Amino acid sequence: MSESHVLKGPQRDRMLAAAVERFTPITLTHRSDVGWVSYTSQFLGVRAPGKTINIGAPVPRRTYLGVGLPLGETLGVAFRAGHKKCLFCGRLGGPSPSQADAAFTLSWPDALQQVRRRSYERAAPPPGLVIPVRFWVVTHSLGKPPAEQGVRYGELEDLSAGGMRVLIADLAGIDDKSTYRCVFAPKPHAAPIVAEAVVRHREAAAGGRTSLGLAFVGLEATEEGRAALADLVRVVAQFQRLEGTSRPHTARAKA
């Protein structure tokens, strides 16, 4: 089986029904006017087979000023099933007055993406391959499209489907509360991967540099994000297969 797989039809329905029957916890992700917002919830049951899923009231992971529940909008949904992470998009509905349990709802997805847990294990680029990374802050204002500020440059230290570490010269301008758009090409002349991320940690590295840990956000919430995730999974699998080997020359990939 490949590291990433898309389920449709009966396979999708069986996987989703099994998760619902176990009241599996879920994470909901939505891009609001102030940036990415995450909620926790859980499956409660199937309201209408093939159409609607009942879930518990979404609880924000932290306080987001001026942000309400995005009823009627499409959210990214993620849950775990054994050694796989499952992702899909669903439209969030509010409690129905005719339903005694007052559950929220998600629309039944067209497809369900599965990613093996191994893809979330970090892997370094093969020896000799230097991968530049460009990243910059994405700012959000109510009613305005995201804006970009101050491009920073670094070198990819390692990568997983969940995030990456980037070696940077210094921490000037790095903000733990900001969302960054990251762009890098996994090998020379390859199409760049674009993903948004937030800072998770930082630590000193050799040569006076800093290792910046970035966690990807919102990949499951958009078609572009799911395509980027599929690309990340493929690259991580390649790095994992090549880990421990050596290259006779140094190649530089364009970011």
Secondary structure, DSSP 4 states (H G I P E B T S, - for coil): --SEEEE-HHHHHHHHHHHHHTT-EEEEEEEETTEEEEEEEEEEEEEETTTEEEEPPPEESS--TT----TTSEEEEEEEETTEEEEEEEEEEPPPTT-TT--EEEEPPS-EEEEEGGGGS-BPPPTTEE-EEEEEEEEEETTEEEEEEEEEEEEEEEEETTEEEEEES--TT--TTSEEEEEE-SSTTPPPEEEEEEEEEEEE-GGG-EEEEEEE-SGGGSHHHHHHHHHHHHHHHHHHHHTT---SS-EE---
